[in-house]
Amino acid sequence: MGENKDTQEMNFTDNYARAAARVLESISRTAQLSSLATPEIQKMFENWLEILSRQILRGQEIPGRLDIPSKAGEIGISSSSLLGLLLYLQRQGRISITEIHLEPGCGLDEDICDCFRER
């Protein structure tokens, strides 16, 4: 039983180290990106968001249903990114999200870098 407790403590420590590394990575990345927040870069980012927004809405009936995985694959982004962009469009008043269909997930956080996942 002592070995099981040791294993649990090692797993906890390992998971804690991964979480801490993820937080540090996020802080570092935020600091790096904030140095790019010039008006020119902001305008380029806004243009990029507009291009993605048009790709999302192209051929989409409104009102209508949107298949998240299919549309994400079609425009070359993750489902998580597409959901974020849909929220961006809603905040702009360009669409209104009125319904979301939920299904069981795959058990993995799509936003975590593979380097932090157990091998």
C-alpha angles and dihedrals in degrees: 000000000000090000091054090053090049090050091049091050091048091050091048091049091047092049091046090052091051092049091048091049090051092051091048091048090051093049092048092047092048090052091049093048093046089061088061094055095113119141090250093053091045090054091049090051091050089050090050091050089051092051091050091045091055090048090052094049097039109115091357116136113223115233091034146104125277124206101218100200093044095048092044090052091046093057096035103248135111122266088246091056092048091052089051091051091049089055088049089054091048092051088052090053092241094119138010118220106215105164139023124191113213128206132174113285129232093252095249131102103240091204096060117097112245088238089071095051121098115258 
